[in-house]
Amino acid sequence: MCAKNILNQNEWKVYLINNNPFPIENTLVASKGYGEKEGKAQRTSTLRHFLETVPANESVMVEPLDEKLFHLNNEYWVSYYIGNQIYDRRFVFVPGSISEENLMYIKELNKEGCCTLNTSFDFNPYL
């Protein structure tokens, strides 16, 4: 499935999916891109998103993702609480991994997307 914006362009969004039977709290997602283009180092700004609660077995949209960044490593560092314990997880989409060729059905979103899987929760950019 291809979602288009008002300019008829592909519109990719990044979602955090909590597949746990309990909520994750005070979640901070830091995103950045890094890599090379035409032999020159390239980096994006680091963006930070605060999610107060990601309910059990639900998903939350984190940010839109521009196709112009797909040639970079797109990294998402997720820090969150379960009860009083803090956890960190790092997700990296390597160059070329976010593409229409790599789409798969993501049942939690009822959409196609590209994903990295984790035993506690999933992180997915979808189209």
Backbone bond lengths (Angstrom), bond angles and torsions (degrees), N, CA, C in turn:
res aa  C-N    CA-C-N  psi(-1)  N-CA   C-N-CA  omega(-1)  CA-C   N-CA-C  phi
1 M - - - 1.452 - - 1.519 108.10 -
2 C 1.301 116.93 134.30 1.453 121.37 -177.58 1.522 109.45 -116.36
3 A 1.313 116.85 112.67 1.462 120.54 177.47 1.527 108.39 -85.37
4 K 1.308 115.30 132.31 1.462 120.92 179.81 1.528 109.15 -115.13
5 N 1.344 116.00 145.36 1.464 119.83 176.19 1.532 109.29 -90.00
6 I 1.325 116.54 -173.69 1.470 120.03 -176.74 1.523 112.72 -66.79
7 L 1.341 117.39 -16.98 1.462 121.39 176.78 1.531 111.41 -92.88
8 N 1.361 115.96 9.07 1.464 123.08 -178.51 1.529 112.41 62.93
9 Q 1.328 116.96 30.99 1.462 122.85 177.05 1.523 109.03 -105.12
10 N 1.343 116.17 152.21 1.457 119.47 174.52 1.518 109.18 -59.56
11 E 1.315 115.87 138.40 1.459 120.45 179.41 1.528 108.47 -123.19
12 W 1.338 115.76 109.94 1.458 122.47 179.66 1.522 108.96 -97.99
13 K 1.321 116.14 142.20 1.463 121.75 177.30 1.521 108.49 -133.24
14 V 1.323 115.73 148.81 1.461 121.97 178.51 1.521 108.27 -103.93
15 Y 1.333 115.60 129.71 1.461 122.13 179.58 1.527 110.25 -119.84
16 L 1.300 115.43 146.31 1.455 122.22 168.93 1.520 106.55 -104.85
17 I 1.328 116.32 123.56 1.460 121.60 -179.42 1.520 108.03 -109.95
18 N 1.314 116.19 122.33 1.456 121.59 176.56 1.530 108.20 -97.36
19 N 1.324 116.97 103.09 1.462 121.93 179.64 1.520 112.44 -89.77
20 N 1.319 117.24 8.79 1.459 121.27 178.86 1.527 110.83 -79.18
21 P 1.327 117.12 156.79 1.468 120.22 175.06 1.534 111.94 -82.55
22 F 1.333 116.65 12.98 1.467 122.15 179.19 1.527 108.45 -141.26
23 P 1.340 118.01 156.82 1.464 120.76 -178.80 1.529 111.78 -74.36
24 I 1.324 115.44 156.17 1.465 120.50 167.59 1.519 106.39 -109.11
25 E 1.325 115.62 140.66 1.464 121.62 -169.90 1.530 111.52 -117.11
26 N 1.334 114.87 158.10 1.468 122.67 173.63 1.527 111.47 43.77
27 T 1.305 115.24 55.75 1.466 122.29 -175.58 1.521 110.43 -87.50
28 L 1.321 115.95 129.52 1.461 122.28 175.50 1.522 107.55 -115.95
29 V 1.332 115.98 123.80 1.463 121.51 177.53 1.522 107.53 -112.89
30 A 1.337 116.88 118.60 1.465 122.25 175.83 1.525 106.81 -105.98
31 S 1.328 116.35 125.42 1.462 120.08 -179.05 1.517 110.03 -120.63
32 K 1.342 114.68 143.88 1.468 119.96 176.37 1.522 108.69 -157.54
33 G 1.323 114.23 158.79 1.448 121.13 175.88 1.514 109.19 -119.65
34 Y 1.335 115.87 145.35 1.463 119.69 178.24 1.524 109.53 -154.95
35 G 1.323 114.92 151.25 1.458 120.27 179.83 1.507 110.22 157.26
36 E 1.325 116.36 -148.31 1.456 122.09 -178.19 1.519 110.79 -133.47
37 K 1.333 114.17 152.51 1.452 121.34 171.83 1.512 106.61 -139.71
38 E 1.323 115.72 122.52 1.459 122.17 -178.60 1.527 111.22 53.21
39 G 1.343 116.66 40.99 1.462 122.08 176.26 1.518 115.55 79.79
40 K 1.314 117.84 0.10 1.468 120.84 -179.90 1.521 110.00 -110.27
41 A 1.343 114.98 138.52 1.461 120.23 178.35 1.523 109.92 -62.37
42 Q 1.317 114.95 141.21 1.462 120.65 -179.71 1.524 108.49 -139.03
43 R 1.335 116.56 136.87 1.457 123.15 178.49 1.526 109.08 -137.99
44 T 1.300 115.49 149.75 1.455 119.79 173.28 1.528 108.35 -101.73
45 S 1.296 115.73 170.86 1.464 120.31 170.99 1.520 108.09 -67.53
46 T 1.314 115.85 154.37 1.461 120.33 172.69 1.518 107.85 -88.82
47 L 1.320 115.85 126.12 1.459 121.82 177.48 1.522 108.24 -106.61
48 R 1.313 115.90 143.42 1.468 120.83 179.27 1.526 109.38 -123.98
49 H 1.316 114.89 134.62 1.458 121.40 -178.76 1.525 108.45 -127.27
50 F 1.330 116.33 129.71 1.459 121.11 178.03 1.521 109.41 -103.79
51 L 1.321 115.97 128.09 1.458 122.88 177.70 1.525 106.52 -120.08
52 E 1.318 116.64 111.38 1.466 119.72 -175.46 1.524 111.88 -59.97
53 T 1.329 116.55 -51.21 1.467 121.14 179.54 1.522 109.12 -142.38
54 V 1.325 115.64 132.51 1.462 121.28 169.28 1.530 104.46 -109.35
55 P 1.329 116.85 104.92 1.470 120.10 -175.07 1.529 112.73 -58.87
56 A 1.312 114.94 157.89 1.466 121.79 177.23 1.527 109.83 -56.24
57 N 1.327 115.55 136.55 1.468 122.63 175.87 1.526 113.43 54.36
58 E 1.325 116.70 35.62 1.466 121.17 177.24 1.523 109.91 -133.02
59 S 1.327 115.24 172.15 1.464 121.24 179.60 1.522 109.88 -127.84
60 V 1.343 113.93 157.62 1.459 121.60 179.57 1.526 107.82 -136.26
61 M 1.324 116.52 133.52 1.456 119.94 175.70 1.526 108.48 -73.39
62 V 1.339 116.49 130.43 1.462 122.05 -177.84 1.521 110.88 -95.56
63 E 1.334 117.37 -52.10 1.456 120.44 -177.91 1.525 110.59 -165.61
64 P 1.328 116.25 157.50 1.470 118.75 168.76 1.524 108.32 -75.49
65 L 1.328 117.01 156.52 1.462 121.50 -179.98 1.525 108.67 -131.81
66 D 1.322 115.95 119.40 1.457 122.91 -177.24 1.527 110.44 -77.32
67 E 1.327 116.82 133.72 1.470 122.00 178.31 1.524 112.73 -57.54
68 K 1.320 117.55 -24.36 1.464 121.35 -179.74 1.527 111.89 -65.67
69 L 1.327 117.67 -10.20 1.463 121.88 -179.52 1.527 113.07 -101.36
70 F 1.331 117.78 1.14 1.456 120.61 -174.35 1.529 113.16 -70.28
71 H 1.323 118.43 -15.84 1.469 120.58 177.12 1.527 111.60 -81.33
72 L 1.336 116.95 -4.69 1.459 122.58 179.38 1.527 110.46 -102.79
73 N 1.330 115.95 163.60 1.461 120.59 164.24 1.517 105.61 -71.69
74 N 1.301 117.63 127.51 1.467 122.09 176.81 1.518 107.17 -108.40
75 E 1.338 115.19 110.12 1.457 121.68 -173.44 1.524 110.95 -107.50
76 Y 1.328 114.53 137.97 1.461 122.15 176.79 1.522 107.68 -127.22
77 W 1.323 116.17 117.32 1.456 121.84 177.92 1.524 106.05 -104.48
78 V 1.320 116.62 117.70 1.461 122.33 -174.13 1.526 109.16 -112.67
79 S 1.324 116.37 121.66 1.468 122.60 174.39 1.517 106.92 -116.18
80 Y 1.325 116.24 134.99 1.460 119.54 -175.35 1.529 110.20 -155.33
81 Y 1.318 115.25 163.78 1.458 121.65 178.03 1.517 110.46 -111.45
82 I 1.316 114.05 141.02 1.457 122.47 164.73 1.522 103.44 -122.39
83 G 1.324 115.50 109.19 1.458 119.85 -172.17 1.519 109.47 64.69
84 N 1.329 117.46 -127.42 1.472 122.07 179.41 1.523 112.79 -96.71
85 Q 1.322 118.35 1.89 1.465 122.82 -176.06 1.535 109.99 -98.43
86 I 1.345 116.54 130.93 1.463 120.87 176.78 1.533 109.32 -95.29
87 Y 1.317 114.96 143.30 1.468 122.57 179.26 1.522 108.84 -130.41
88 D 1.320 116.06 154.37 1.464 122.99 175.74 1.512 108.88 -130.57
89 R 1.320 115.71 141.84 1.462 121.88 174.68 1.519 108.48 -140.82
90 R 1.319 116.08 141.74 1.463 121.74 178.68 1.521 108.14 -117.09
91 F 1.333 115.52 131.39 1.459 122.62 178.08 1.517 107.42 -123.94
92 V 1.337 117.48 129.27 1.459 121.33 178.94 1.529 108.93 -127.04
93 F 1.314 114.80 126.41 1.453 121.79 171.82 1.525 106.02 -99.57
94 V 1.323 116.78 110.54 1.461 121.15 -177.35 1.521 109.78 -72.89
95 P 1.347 117.23 160.93 1.465 119.95 -179.82 1.533 111.84 -52.51
96 G 1.313 115.19 133.23 1.462 121.21 178.50 1.519 114.90 86.26
97 S 1.337 118.46 -9.96 1.471 119.12 -177.41 1.524 112.69 -77.66
98 I 1.321 117.50 -24.69 1.464 120.49 175.75 1.526 106.65 -96.74
99 S 1.331 114.52 101.50 1.463 119.88 -178.18 1.523 109.16 -157.07
100 E 1.310 115.94 160.34 1.466 120.31 178.46 1.523 111.03 -61.72
101 E 1.333 117.70 -29.48 1.461 121.55 179.34 1.525 111.70 -66.99
102 N 1.331 117.98 -25.02 1.465 122.08 -177.15 1.527 113.16 -100.53
103 L 1.318 117.61 11.35 1.461 120.01 -179.55 1.522 111.43 -65.65
104 M 1.316 114.67 141.88 1.453 121.64 173.69 1.525 107.73 -141.72
105 Y 1.307 116.98 156.28 1.457 120.63 -179.05 1.525 109.36 -72.91
106 I 1.342 115.90 130.91 1.464 122.39 177.99 1.521 106.58 -114.47
107 K 1.323 115.72 104.57 1.473 120.61 -171.72 1.527 112.10 -62.09
108 E 1.338 118.08 -35.19 1.469 120.87 -178.43 1.523 112.25 -63.37
109 L 1.331 116.84 -27.40 1.464 121.59 179.70 1.521 112.17 -102.90
110 N 1.324 116.52 -12.69 1.456 122.39 -174.26 1.532 109.91 55.54
111 K 1.339 115.19 40.96 1.464 122.69 -179.18 1.520 108.98 -146.96
112 E 1.315 114.87 166.01 1.453 119.68 171.60 1.513 109.03 -89.76
113 G 1.332 116.99 147.10 1.453 121.55 178.74 1.508 110.33 -167.10
114 C 1.317 115.52 -179.19 1.453 123.63 174.73 1.523 105.97 -109.15
115 C 1.315 117.49 139.52 1.461 116.48 -175.03 1.513 113.17 -143.14
116 T 1.329 112.90 157.94 1.453 121.71 165.00 1.510 104.12 -112.66
117 L 1.302 116.35 140.83 1.458 119.89 -176.44 1.516 110.64 -108.98
118 N 1.301 115.45 146.72 1.447 122.81 178.95 1.515 106.87 -142.37
119 T 1.303 118.09 151.48 1.457 120.15 -176.65 1.518 113.14 -68.97
120 S 1.345 118.49 -24.36 1.461 118.82 -177.99 1.515 112.70 -97.31
121 F 1.322 118.36 -35.05 1.458 121.20 174.57 1.511 109.07 -162.48
122 D 1.312 115.62 164.05 1.456 121.88 -176.56 1.525 109.70 -111.49
123 F 1.309 115.81 154.02 1.455 122.05 178.27 1.515 107.60 -128.62
124 N 1.313 118.17 120.60 1.455 120.98 -168.11 1.514 114.34 -137.08
125 P 1.328 118.29 121.61 1.456 117.98 163.49 1.522 107.03 -86.40
126 Y 1.297 116.45 136.77 1.459 119.00 -179.84 1.515 108.57 -129.42
127 L 1.286 113.26 160.04 1.462 121.53 177.97 1.494 107.60 -109.73
